[in-house]
Amino acid sequence: MSDILFSSWGGEIIDNRGKDPRDFESVSNVTLPGHFKQDQKIKALFGWYGIVLRSADVNIVDLCREYITEVQAKSCGKCFLCRVGTKVMADTLTRICEGKGSSADLSILSRLAKSISESSKCNIGQSGPVPVLHAMEYFAEDFAEALSSKGSISAGTYISKLTAPCMDACPIHLDIPKYVECIKEGRFQEALDVIRERLPLPGVVGRVCVRPCEYHCRRTILDEPVSIKYLKRFAADCELAGKKEPEYRVVPSAKKGNVAIVGAGPAGLTCAYHLAQRGHRITIYERLGEPGGMSAIGIPDYRLPRHILRGEAGQIQKMGVTIKYNTTVGKDIMLSRIEEESDAVFLAIGAQSSTMMRVKGEDQGYRGFIPGVKYLQDINEGRDPYPEGKKVVVVGGGNVAIDCVRCSFRVNKSDVNLVYRRTKNEMPADHVEIRDAEEEQVKFHYLTNPTRVLAENGKVVGVECIRMELGEPDDSGRRRPVPIEGSEFIIDCDIVVPAIGQSIDLSLLEGTRGIETTRWGTISVNEVTKQSKLKKFFSGGDCETGPGALITGCAAGLKAAAGIDRMINGQPIELDEDDCFDKFFEAVKVFDPTEKIGLLGGQKSRHLEMLPPEIRKHTFDEVEQGFTAREAMAEADRCLRCYRVATVAV
């Protein structure tokens, strides 16, 4: 950035004050967006890494006052110096801004800021005073002016936000440090209450989440991330073990409406949960005979036991939500009729169709050729998709492909192969799932791509493949696989399962005008509010983004519920402050993997105990055993409580 007057972000000092703008030194280690909201220009940032100043009319002393007041308000209070010291700092800066300060105040501020930063046990105290110390060092004349003038300083316009790297990375922005700390202190039900403020499916997500939070855990820089996913599961399992019924607080909106939701998957259930908490009347239309959508038919029981999914959906139904099962919208009931009967409609259908491989023979209807979604659905409904077949080749590198190969052993297939056109390093599947499949003796064929399905008498007998090598990166950033001429070979098999991708069946939109779709075959909506061009319709989850993570669908359901509630109550549907901070933090980056933390590591993550591979590969029983209370509390104790405050001057 070349429009910054001053930056101390990350300890790199760039000072362009007094220079001709043409001679400004560029700031490269942080990106400060131009606007917060559309009509709010960003003039400065005070945060955990320092100061970024764009406009000369920001009063640094007043900005210090606002920022440290926010830090004090967010302090947990467990460190005496942080609790009391930040209060003294805030009071001192307020006194200076009122024209009542003295030169002794600067010494007090400096000593307290250093002491708090050095003695605090968590990151809010460690990083909180940093920009104040930078301000006192590099803007000393501003403090001197404030003390000598004895005049009051007009308060600026500021917006502040508490965040943490894990919270920011979580699509639904759970307050992870808070619920982890509750577990550390043995307050298990309180931890679950914190999770349920935003997420109604803690037992589900605690088993199958892809853990974006853990990849942004600062503990990773020292040794290994906190096992956040497993701690979420632990909190949910505690409630089940105690046979407790959750208590949900309903705070009715001023105006309540009838809302229809199409799809009882993670997005639909989360949307229903939050709308029910606001007192709206909810009806969900689900084509299957049970809740969960693709998470029910696409995730095997050994990873996600069906009773967990049904139980958490059942709790949402107890809030007054009606689910009409075995009802296909567009067939059993038309979307146009649902529109007429509802004040709002949330479309949350999953990716139920498999993508074609575009190889010879796949469209011939051969017995033993079974698309991945169909293969998993049959198995999850208790059927062997093709009992006479025993040798399986699954094509693909995502989690669906891994589920397909791991399920194959569990329906008595003796020879199980996975074909993937890139290397293991490029596989999009969860590395934990890949490891588990390897332990269960799935045969992996990397840098291999199918070219032809072989059949005799209408039955699959093999698949012809070709060796690949990696060329230049493609649009995904991964190196493009290129066929090696003359390297064809055959894998004998009687089942071929393509699992290279999924698509959305949007036939339910027929007869409904005004809902736009994208060139990728998804529903076009505002990515933040989830509202379509047809204002009564909202959409989220797979049918908006394409096949995605379960937690991303839950986050979409939360966003849609907020937009639907606003629409029913005649309020504008626009980006709120939290939405704007989401975009802001995308630019600024909350997690820095190169950060020097200055703490000792060496405490590895605790992992769940699993059934041995030779046993688990033949059972659909849950293969991972949850944490004990002692294990959960010890793992939670590894959390560095990485809260940090950002204050933006606009």
C-alpha positions as CSV (number, residue, x, y, z in Angstrom):
1,M,0.0,0.0,0.0
2,S,1.4,3.4,-1.0
3,D,-1.2,5.7,0.7
4,I,-0.2,5.0,4.3
5,L,1.2,7.8,6.4
6,F,2.5,5.6,9.2
7,S,2.7,1.9,10.0
8,S,4.2,-0.1,12.8
9,W,2.3,-3.2,12.0
10,G,4.3,-6.3,12.9
11,G,7.2,-4.2,14.1
12,E,8.0,-2.8,10.6
13,I,8.2,1.0,10.8
14,I,7.1,2.9,7.8
15,D,6.9,6.7,8.4
16,N,5.7,8.8,5.5
17,R,4.7,11.8,7.5
18,G,6.0,15.1,6.0
19,K,6.8,13.4,2.7
20,D,5.5,14.2,-0.7
21,P,2.9,11.5,-1.5
22,R,4.9,10.6,-4.6
23,D,7.8,9.7,-2.3
24,F,5.8,7.5,0.1
25,E,7.4,4.2,1.1
26,S,5.0,1.4,0.5
27,V,3.7,-0.9,3.3
28,S,3.9,-4.5,2.3
29,N,3.2,-6.5,5.4
30,V,-0.5,-5.5,5.8
31,T,-3.4,-4.5,3.6
32,L,-5.7,-1.9,5.0
33,P,-9.0,-1.8,3.0
34,G,-10.2,1.6,1.7
35,H,-13.7,1.3,3.2
36,F,-15.4,-0.4,6.1
37,K,-18.9,0.1,5.0
38,Q,-19.5,1.6,1.6
39,D,-19.9,5.1,3.0
40,Q,-17.2,4.8,5.7
41,K,-13.6,5.4,4.6
42,I,-11.0,3.7,6.9
43,K,-8.6,6.2,8.3
44,A,-6.6,4.1,10.8
45,L,-6.3,0.7,12.4
46,F,-5.2,0.0,16.0
47,G,-4.7,-3.7,16.7
48,W,-2.6,-6.5,18.1
49,Y,0.3,-5.9,15.7
50,G,0.5,-2.1,16.0
51,I,-0.8,0.9,14.1
52,V,-1.7,1.6,10.5
53,L,-2.5,5.3,9.8
54,R,-3.9,6.5,6.5
55,S,-5.3,10.0,7.5
56,A,-3.6,12.9,9.2
57,D,-6.9,14.0,10.9
58,V,-7.0,11.0,13.2
59,N,-6.2,12.0,16.8
60,I,-3.9,9.3,18.0
61,V,-4.4,10.0,21.7
62,D,-8.2,9.7,21.3
63,L,-7.7,6.5,19.3
64,C,-5.5,5.1,22.1
65,R,-8.3,5.9,24.5
66,E,-11.0,4.2,22.5
67,Y,-8.8,1.1,21.8
68,I,-7.6,0.5,25.3
69,T,-11.2,1.0,26.6
70,E,-12.2,-1.9,24.3
71,V,-9.3,-4.0,25.4
72,Q,-10.3,-3.4,29.1
73,A,-13.9,-4.4,28.3
74,K,-12.8,-7.6,26.7
75,S,-10.3,-8.6,29.4
76,C,-11.3,-11.8,31.2
77,G,-10.0,-10.3,34.4
78,K,-8.1,-13.4,35.5
79,C,-4.8,-11.7,35.4
80,F,-4.9,-9.0,38.0
81,L,-2.6,-6.6,36.2
82,C,-4.5,-6.9,32.9
83,R,-7.9,-6.4,34.6
84,V,-6.8,-3.5,36.8
85,G,-4.0,-2.1,34.6
86,T,-6.1,-1.7,31.5
87,K,-8.8,0.1,33.5
88,V,-6.1,2.5,34.9
89,M,-4.8,3.0,31.3
90,A,-8.3,3.7,30.0
91,D,-9.1,6.1,32.8
92,T,-5.7,7.9,32.3
93,L,-6.2,8.3,28.6
94,T,-9.8,9.6,29.2
95,R,-8.4,12.1,31.6
96,I,-5.8,13.3,29.0
97,C,-8.5,13.6,26.3
98,E,-10.6,15.7,28.7
99,G,-7.7,18.1,29.1
100,K,-7.0,17.1,32.7
101,G,-3.8,15.1,32.2
102,S,-0.3,15.6,33.5
103,S,3.2,14.6,32.4
104,A,3.2,11.9,35.1
105,D,0.4,10.2,33.2
106,L,2.7,9.3,30.3
107,S,5.0,7.4,32.7
108,I,2.1,5.6,34.2
109,L,0.8,4.6,30.7
110,S,4.2,3.4,29.6
111,R,5.0,1.3,32.7
112,L,1.5,-0.3,32.8
113,A,1.5,-1.1,29.1
114,K,4.9,-2.9,29.3
115,S,4.0,-4.7,32.5
116,I,0.6,-5.9,31.2
117,S,2.2,-7.1,28.0
118,E,5.0,-9.0,29.8
119,S,2.9,-10.6,32.5
120,S,-0.4,-11.5,31.0
121,K,-1.1,-15.2,30.4
122,C,-3.3,-14.8,27.3
123,N,-2.9,-12.9,24.1
124,I,-5.4,-10.1,24.8
125,G,-3.1,-8.8,27.6
126,Q,0.1,-9.7,25.7
127,S,-0.9,-7.9,22.5
128,G,-3.4,-5.3,23.8
129,P,-0.9,-2.6,24.9
130,V,1.3,-3.0,21.7
131,P,-0.3,-0.1,19.6
132,V,-0.4,2.2,22.7
133,L,3.3,1.7,23.2
134,H,3.9,2.3,19.5
135,A,1.8,5.5,19.7
136,M,3.7,6.8,22.7
137,E,7.0,6.2,21.0
138,Y,6.3,7.5,17.5
139,F,3.6,10.1,18.2
140,A,5.1,11.6,21.4
141,E,4.4,15.1,20.1
142,D,0.7,14.4,19.9
143,F,0.7,13.4,23.6
144,A,2.7,16.5,24.5
145,E,0.3,18.6,22.6
146,A,-2.7,17.0,24.4
147,L,-1.1,17.7,27.8
148,S,0.0,21.2,27.1
149,S,-3.2,22.5,25.5
150,K,-5.4,21.5,28.4
151,G,-8.3,21.4,25.9
152,S,-10.6,18.5,25.4
153,I,-10.2,16.3,22.4
154,S,-13.3,15.6,20.3
155,A,-14.1,11.9,20.1
156,G,-13.6,10.3,16.7
157,T,-15.8,7.6,15.1
158,Y,-14.6,4.1,15.8
159,I,-15.7,0.5,15.3
160,S,-14.1,-2.3,17.3
161,K,-14.2,-6.0,17.2
162,L,-12.9,-8.9,19.3
163,T,-11.5,-11.8,17.2
164,A,-9.0,-14.6,17.3
165,P,-7.3,-16.6,14.5
166,C,-9.5,-19.6,15.2
167,M,-12.7,-17.6,15.5
168,D,-12.0,-15.8,12.2
169,A,-11.2,-19.0,10.3
170,C,-14.4,-20.7,11.6
171,P,-17.1,-20.1,8.9
172,I,-19.8,-19.7,11.6
173,H,-17.4,-17.7,13.9
174,L,-17.9,-19.7,17.1
175,D,-16.3,-18.1,20.2
176,I,-13.8,-20.9,20.3
177,P,-11.4,-19.6,23.0
178,K,-14.4,-19.1,25.3
179,Y,-15.9,-22.6,25.0
180,V,-12.4,-24.2,25.1
181,E,-11.7,-22.3,28.4
182,C,-15.1,-23.5,29.8
183,I,-14.0,-27.1,29.1
184,K,-10.6,-26.4,30.7
185,E,-12.3,-25.2,33.9
186,G,-14.8,-28.1,33.9
187,R,-17.8,-26.0,32.9
188,F,-18.9,-28.5,30.2
189,Q,-22.6,-27.4,29.9
190,E,-21.5,-23.8,29.6
191,A,-19.2,-24.7,26.8
192,L,-22.0,-26.3,24.9
193,D,-24.2,-23.2,25.5
194,V,-21.5,-21.0,24.0
195,I,-21.4,-23.3,20.9
196,R,-25.1,-23.3,20.5
197,E,-25.3,-19.5,20.4
198,R,-24.5,-20.0,16.7
199,L,-24.3,-23.7,16.0
200,P,-27.2,-26.2,16.7
201,L,-25.3,-29.3,15.5
202,P,-22.3,-29.5,17.9
203,G,-22.3,-33.3,18.0
204,V,-22.4,-33.6,14.2
205,V,-19.8,-30.9,13.5
206,G,-17.6,-32.2,16.4
207,R,-17.3,-35.4,14.4
208,V,-17.0,-34.5,10.7
209,C,-15.8,-30.8,10.6
210,V,-12.8,-30.2,8.3
211,R,-11.3,-28.0,11.1
212,P,-10.4,-24.7,9.4
213,C,-10.0,-23.3,12.9
214,E,-7.2,-25.7,13.7
215,Y,-5.3,-24.7,10.7
216,H,-5.3,-21.2,12.0
217,C,-4.6,-22.1,15.6
218,R,-1.5,-20.2,16.9
219,R,-0.5,-23.2,18.9
220,T,0.5,-24.7,15.5
221,I,3.4,-22.4,15.4
222,L,4.8,-23.9,18.7
223,D,3.9,-27.6,18.2
224,E,0.4,-28.8,17.1
225,P,-3.0,-27.2,17.1
226,V,-5.5,-27.5,19.9
227,S,-7.9,-30.4,19.1
228,I,-10.9,-27.9,18.8
229,K,-13.1,-30.3,16.8
230,Y,-12.8,-33.1,19.4
231,L,-13.5,-30.7,22.2
232,K,-16.7,-29.6,20.5
233,R,-17.7,-33.2,20.3
234,F,-16.8,-33.8,24.0
235,A,-19.1,-31.0,25.1
236,A,-22.0,-32.4,23.1
237,D,-21.3,-36.0,24.3
238,C,-21.3,-34.8,27.9
239,E,-24.9,-33.7,27.5
240,L,-25.9,-36.9,25.9
241,A,-24.2,-39.0,28.6
242,G,-26.0,-37.0,31.3
243,K,-29.3,-37.4,29.4
244,K,-29.9,-33.7,29.7
245,E,-32.4,-31.8,27.5
246,P,-31.0,-28.6,26.1
247,E,-32.8,-25.4,27.0
248,Y,-33.3,-22.9,24.1
249,R,-34.2,-19.3,24.8
250,V,-36.8,-17.9,22.4
251,V,-36.7,-14.1,21.9
252,P,-39.5,-13.4,19.5
253,S,-39.1,-10.8,16.8
254,A,-41.6,-7.9,16.7
255,K,-43.2,-9.5,13.6
256,K,-43.3,-13.2,13.0
257,G,-43.8,-15.0,9.7
258,N,-44.3,-18.4,8.0
259,V,-41.0,-19.6,6.5
260,A,-40.5,-22.6,4.3
261,I,-37.1,-24.3,4.0
262,V,-36.3,-26.8,1.3
263,G,-33.8,-29.3,2.6
264,A,-33.2,-30.6,6.1
265,G,-29.4,-30.6,5.7
266,P,-27.0,-28.6,7.8
267,A,-27.9,-25.3,6.2
268,G,-31.6,-25.8,6.4
269,L,-31.5,-27.1,10.0
270,T,-29.3,-24.2,11.2
271,C,-31.6,-21.6,9.5
272,A,-34.6,-23.2,11.1
273,Y,-33.0,-23.2,14.5
274,H,-32.2,-19.5,14.4
275,L,-35.6,-18.5,13.0
276,A,-37.4,-20.6,15.6
277,Q,-35.4,-18.8,18.3
278,R,-37.0,-15.6,16.9
279,G,-40.5,-17.1,17.1
280,H,-41.1,-17.7,13.4
281,R,-43.2,-20.6,12.1
282,I,-41.0,-23.0,10.2
283,T,-41.8,-25.8,7.8
284,I,-39.0,-27.9,6.2
285,Y,-39.6,-30.0,3.1
286,E,-37.1,-32.9,2.9
287,R,-37.1,-35.5,0.1
288,L,-35.5,-38.2,2.3
289,G,-37.2,-40.0,5.1
290,E,-34.8,-38.6,7.8
291,P,-33.0,-35.4,8.6
292,G,-29.4,-34.4,7.6
293,G,-29.6,-34.3,3.8
294,M,-26.3,-35.2,2.2
295,S,-24.7,-35.6,5.7
296,A,-27.2,-38.4,6.4
297,I,-26.7,-40.3,3.1
298,G,-23.2,-39.2,2.3
299,I,-21.3,-39.6,5.5
300,P,-20.9,-43.2,6.8
301,D,-22.1,-44.2,10.3
302,Y,-18.6,-45.1,11.4
303,R,-17.8,-41.3,11.1
304,L,-21.2,-39.9,12.0
305,P,-23.6,-42.2,13.8
306,R,-27.1,-41.7,12.6
307,H,-28.5,-41.3,16.1
308,I,-26.4,-38.2,16.7
309,L,-27.7,-36.5,13.6
310,R,-31.3,-37.5,14.2
311,G,-31.0,-36.5,17.9
312,E,-29.8,-33.0,17.1
313,A,-32.4,-32.5,14.4
314,G,-35.0,-33.7,16.8
315,Q,-34.1,-31.0,19.3
316,I,-34.7,-28.4,16.6
317,Q,-38.1,-30.0,15.9
318,K,-38.9,-29.7,19.6
319,M,-38.6,-25.9,19.2
320,G,-41.7,-26.1,17.0
321,V,-40.1,-26.7,13.6
322,T,-42.1,-29.0,11.3
323,I,-40.2,-31.3,9.0
324,K,-42.2,-32.9,6.1
325,Y,-40.2,-36.0,5.1
326,N,-40.4,-37.9,1.9
327,T,-41.5,-34.7,0.1
328,T,-39.8,-33.7,-3.1
329,V,-40.3,-30.1,-4.0
330,G,-41.1,-29.9,-7.7
331,K,-42.8,-33.3,-7.6
332,D,-44.9,-33.8,-4.5
333,I,-45.4,-30.0,-4.0
334,M,-44.5,-27.2,-6.4
335,L,-42.2,-24.4,-5.3
336,S,-44.7,-21.9,-6.6
337,R,-47.2,-23.1,-4.1
338,I,-44.7,-23.0,-1.3
339,E,-44.0,-19.4,-2.3
340,E,-47.6,-18.4,-2.1
341,E,-48.0,-19.9,1.3
342,S,-44.9,-18.5,2.9
343,D,-43.5,-15.1,3.8
344,A,-40.0,-16.3,2.9
345,V,-38.4,-19.4,1.4
346,F,-34.9,-20.7,2.1
347,L,-33.5,-23.1,-0.6
348,A,-31.0,-25.4,1.0
349,I,-30.8,-28.5,-1.2
350,G,-27.6,-30.5,-1.3
351,A,-25.4,-31.7,-4.1
352,Q,-27.2,-35.0,-4.8
353,S,-25.9,-35.8,-8.2
354,S,-22.6,-37.1,-9.3
355,T,-20.4,-35.5,-12.0
356,M,-19.5,-37.4,-15.1
357,M,-15.9,-38.6,-15.7
358,R,-16.2,-38.2,-19.5
359,V,-14.5,-41.5,-20.3
360,K,-15.6,-44.2,-22.7
361,G,-18.2,-46.6,-21.4
362,E,-19.5,-44.7,-18.4
363,D,-22.8,-43.9,-20.1
364,Q,-23.6,-47.5,-21.2
365,G,-25.5,-48.6,-18.1
366,Y,-23.0,-51.4,-17.2
367,R,-23.8,-53.3,-14.0
368,G,-21.1,-52.4,-11.5
369,F,-20.8,-48.8,-12.6
370,I,-22.2,-46.8,-9.7
371,P,-21.9,-43.1,-9.1
372,G,-20.3,-42.1,-5.8
373,V,-23.4,-40.4,-4.3
374,K,-25.6,-43.4,-5.1
375,Y,-22.9,-45.9,-3.8
376,L,-22.8,-44.1,-0.4
377,Q,-26.5,-43.7,-0.2
378,D,-27.1,-47.4,-0.7
379,I,-24.5,-48.3,1.9
380,N,-25.8,-45.8,4.4
381,E,-29.3,-47.1,3.9
382,G,-28.1,-50.7,4.7
383,R,-27.8,-52.1,1.2
384,D,-24.8,-53.5,-0.7
385,P,-24.9,-51.5,-3.9
386,Y,-23.7,-54.5,-6.0
387,P,-23.4,-57.7,-3.9
388,E,-21.8,-59.8,-6.7
389,G,-19.0,-57.3,-7.1
390,K,-15.9,-57.7,-4.9
391,K,-13.1,-55.7,-6.6
392,V,-13.7,-51.9,-6.4
393,V,-12.0,-48.9,-8.2
394,V,-13.1,-45.5,-6.9
395,V,-12.0,-42.5,-8.9
396,G,-11.4,-39.2,-7.1
397,G,-9.4,-37.4,-4.4
398,G,-12.0,-35.8,-2.1
399,N,-13.7,-36.9,1.0
400,V,-16.5,-38.6,-0.9
401,A,-14.0,-40.7,-2.7
402,I,-12.3,-41.6,0.7
403,D,-15.7,-42.5,2.2
404,C,-16.4,-44.7,-0.8
405,V,-13.3,-46.8,-0.5
406,R,-13.5,-47.1,3.3
407,C,-17.2,-48.1,3.1
408,S,-16.3,-50.8,0.5
409,F,-14.4,-52.9,3.0
410,R,-17.4,-52.6,5.3
411,V,-19.7,-54.2,2.7
412,N,-17.3,-57.1,2.2
413,K,-15.4,-56.0,-0.8
414,S,-12.0,-57.7,-0.9
415,D,-10.0,-55.6,-3.2
416,V,-10.4,-51.8,-2.9
417,N,-8.5,-49.2,-5.0
418,L,-8.5,-45.5,-5.3
419,V,-7.4,-43.8,-8.5
420,Y,-6.4,-40.1,-8.4
421,R,-4.8,-38.1,-11.2
422,R,-2.5,-36.0,-9.0
423,T,-0.2,-36.9,-6.1
424,K,-1.1,-37.4,-2.5
425,N,0.0,-33.8,-1.7
426,E,-2.7,-32.4,-4.0
427,M,-5.5,-34.5,-2.7
428,P,-8.3,-32.2,-1.3
429,A,-9.5,-34.9,1.1
430,D,-8.9,-34.5,4.8
431,H,-5.4,-35.8,5.5
432,V,-6.7,-37.6,8.6
433,E,-9.2,-39.5,6.4
434,I,-6.5,-40.4,3.9
435,R,-4.3,-41.7,6.7
436,D,-7.2,-43.8,8.1
437,A,-7.8,-45.3,4.6
438,E,-4.1,-46.1,4.2
439,E,-4.2,-47.9,7.6
440,E,-7.2,-49.9,6.4
441,Q,-5.1,-51.0,3.4
442,V,-6.9,-49.2,0.6
443,K,-4.6,-49.3,-2.5
444,F,-3.8,-45.8,-3.7
445,H,-2.9,-45.3,-7.4
446,Y,-1.6,-41.7,-7.7
447,L,-0.9,-39.9,-10.9
448,T,-3.4,-42.2,-12.6
449,N,-6.5,-41.3,-14.6
450,P,-9.2,-43.6,-16.1
451,T,-9.7,-43.6,-19.8
452,R,-12.2,-46.4,-20.4
453,V,-14.6,-48.6,-18.5
454,L,-14.3,-52.2,-19.7
455,A,-17.2,-54.5,-19.7
456,E,-18.3,-58.0,-20.8
457,N,-21.9,-59.1,-21.1
458,G,-23.1,-55.7,-19.8
459,K,-21.0,-56.0,-16.6
460,V,-17.9,-54.1,-15.5
461,V,-14.7,-56.2,-15.7
462,G,-12.1,-53.5,-15.4
463,V,-11.0,-50.0,-16.0
464,E,-8.3,-48.8,-18.4
465,C,-6.1,-46.1,-16.9
466,I,-3.2,-43.9,-18.0
467,R,-0.2,-42.6,-16.1
468,M,0.0,-38.9,-15.5
469,E,2.6,-36.3,-14.7
470,L,2.2,-32.8,-13.2
471,G,2.6,-29.8,-15.4
472,E,1.9,-26.1,-14.8
473,P,-0.6,-25.0,-12.2
474,D,-4.3,-24.7,-13.3
475,D,-7.0,-22.4,-12.0
476,S,-7.2,-24.1,-8.7
477,G,-3.5,-23.5,-8.1
478,R,-2.6,-27.1,-8.2
479,R,-0.3,-28.5,-11.0
480,R,-2.2,-29.7,-14.0
481,P,-2.1,-33.5,-14.6
482,V,-0.8,-34.3,-18.1
483,P,-1.2,-37.8,-19.6
484,I,2.0,-39.8,-20.4
485,E,1.6,-41.1,-23.9
486,G,1.7,-44.9,-24.2
487,S,1.5,-45.6,-20.4
488,E,-2.0,-47.2,-20.5
489,F,-2.7,-50.1,-18.2
490,I,-5.7,-52.0,-16.8
491,I,-7.0,-52.5,-13.3
492,D,-9.2,-55.6,-13.0
493,C,-12.4,-54.8,-11.1
494,D,-16.1,-55.5,-11.2
495,I,-17.2,-52.1,-9.6
496,V,-16.2,-48.6,-10.8
497,V,-17.3,-45.7,-8.6
498,P,-16.7,-42.2,-10.0
499,A,-16.4,-39.7,-7.1
500,I,-14.8,-36.8,-8.8
501,G,-17.5,-34.2,-8.0
502,Q,-21.2,-33.5,-7.3
503,S,-23.7,-31.3,-8.9
504,I,-27.0,-29.7,-7.9
505,D,-30.4,-30.7,-9.3
506,L,-32.3,-27.4,-9.7
507,S,-35.3,-28.9,-11.4
508,L,-37.4,-27.7,-8.5
509,L,-37.0,-24.1,-9.9
510,E,-39.1,-24.9,-12.9
511,G,-42.2,-22.6,-13.0
512,T,-40.7,-20.1,-10.6
513,R,-39.5,-16.9,-12.4
514,G,-36.9,-14.5,-11.2
515,I,-34.4,-16.9,-9.4
516,E,-31.1,-16.6,-11.2
517,T,-28.6,-19.4,-11.5
518,T,-24.9,-19.3,-12.2
519,R,-22.9,-20.9,-14.9
520,W,-21.8,-23.6,-12.4
521,G,-25.4,-24.7,-11.9
522,T,-25.9,-23.1,-8.5
523,I,-28.4,-20.5,-7.2
524,S,-27.3,-16.9,-7.5
525,V,-27.6,-14.9,-4.2
526,N,-25.9,-12.2,-2.3
527,E,-22.9,-14.0,-0.8
528,V,-23.4,-12.3,2.6
529,T,-27.2,-11.8,3.0
530,K,-28.1,-15.0,1.0
531,Q,-31.0,-13.2,-0.6
532,S,-31.7,-13.8,-4.3
533,K,-32.9,-11.2,-6.8
534,L,-36.4,-12.5,-6.0
535,K,-36.6,-10.9,-2.6
536,K,-38.7,-13.6,-0.9
537,F,-36.2,-16.3,-1.8
538,F,-32.9,-17.0,0.0
539,S,-30.4,-19.8,-0.6
540,G,-27.3,-21.2,1.1
541,G,-25.1,-24.3,1.4
542,D,-24.2,-26.6,-1.6
543,C,-26.9,-25.1,-3.9
544,E,-25.3,-21.7,-3.5
545,T,-21.5,-22.6,-3.4
546,G,-21.4,-26.0,-4.9
547,P,-20.3,-29.0,-2.8
548,G,-18.7,-27.6,0.4
549,A,-17.9,-28.3,4.0
550,L,-20.7,-29.0,6.4
551,I,-19.8,-26.1,8.7
552,T,-19.9,-23.7,5.7
553,G,-23.5,-24.8,5.1
554,C,-24.3,-24.1,8.8
555,A,-22.8,-20.7,8.5
556,A,-25.0,-20.0,5.4
557,G,-28.1,-21.0,7.4
558,L,-27.2,-18.6,10.1
559,K,-26.8,-15.7,7.6
560,A,-30.0,-16.5,5.8
561,A,-31.9,-16.6,9.1
562,A,-30.7,-13.1,9.9
563,G,-31.7,-11.8,6.5
564,I,-35.1,-13.5,6.5
565,D,-35.9,-12.1,10.0
566,R,-35.0,-8.6,8.8
567,M,-37.2,-8.9,5.7
568,I,-40.2,-10.1,7.6
569,N,-39.8,-7.2,10.0
570,G,-39.5,-4.7,7.2
571,Q,-35.8,-3.9,7.9
572,P,-33.2,-3.4,5.2
573,I,-31.2,-6.5,4.3
574,E,-27.7,-5.2,4.2
575,L,-24.2,-5.9,5.5
576,D,-24.1,-5.5,9.2
577,E,-21.0,-4.6,11.3
578,D,-19.9,-8.3,11.7
579,D,-20.2,-8.8,7.9
580,C,-18.0,-5.8,7.3
581,F,-15.4,-7.1,9.8
582,D,-15.4,-10.4,8.0
583,K,-14.3,-8.7,4.8
584,F,-11.9,-6.4,6.7
585,F,-10.2,-9.4,8.4
586,E,-9.9,-11.2,5.0
587,A,-7.6,-8.3,4.0
588,V,-5.8,-7.6,7.2
589,K,-5.2,-11.3,8.1
590,V,-5.8,-12.4,11.7
591,F,-3.4,-15.4,11.6
592,D,0.3,-15.0,10.9
593,P,2.1,-18.3,10.5
594,T,5.5,-16.6,10.7
595,E,4.7,-14.9,14.1
596,K,7.3,-15.3,16.8
597,I,5.3,-16.3,19.8
598,G,8.1,-16.5,22.4
599,L,6.7,-19.5,24.3
600,L,7.9,-23.0,24.7
601,G,6.2,-25.7,22.7
602,G,6.6,-29.5,22.9
603,Q,3.0,-30.3,23.9
604,K,1.5,-32.4,21.1
605,S,-2.3,-32.5,20.4
606,R,-4.3,-35.2,22.0
607,H,-6.1,-37.4,19.5
608,L,-9.1,-39.7,19.9
609,E,-8.5,-43.4,20.5
610,M,-9.5,-45.4,17.4
611,L,-10.5,-49.1,16.9
612,P,-7.6,-51.0,15.3
613,P,-7.6,-50.9,11.5
614,E,-8.2,-54.7,11.1
615,I,-11.3,-54.4,13.3
616,R,-12.7,-51.0,12.2
617,K,-12.6,-51.7,8.5
618,H,-15.3,-54.3,8.9
619,T,-17.7,-52.4,11.1
620,F,-20.0,-49.4,10.8
621,D,-19.8,-48.7,14.6
622,E,-18.2,-45.4,15.4
623,V,-14.5,-45.9,15.2
624,E,-13.3,-43.0,17.3
625,Q,-13.9,-42.9,21.1
626,G,-14.4,-39.4,22.6
627,F,-12.2,-37.7,25.1
628,T,-12.6,-38.5,28.8
629,A,-13.2,-35.4,31.0
630,R,-9.5,-35.5,32.1
631,E,-8.3,-35.7,28.5
632,A,-10.6,-32.9,27.4
633,M,-9.6,-30.6,30.2
634,A,-5.9,-31.3,29.6
635,E,-6.2,-30.6,25.8
636,A,-8.2,-27.4,26.5
637,D,-5.4,-26.3,28.7
638,R,-3.1,-26.1,25.7
639,C,-5.2,-23.1,24.3
640,L,-3.3,-19.8,24.3
641,R,-6.5,-17.8,24.4
642,C,-5.5,-15.8,21.4
643,Y,-8.1,-13.0,21.5
644,R,-7.1,-9.7,20.1
645,V,-9.0,-6.4,19.6
646,A,-9.1,-4.4,16.4
647,T,-10.3,-0.7,16.5
648,V,-10.9,1.0,13.1
649,A,-11.2,4.8,12.8
650,V,-13.7,5.7,10.1
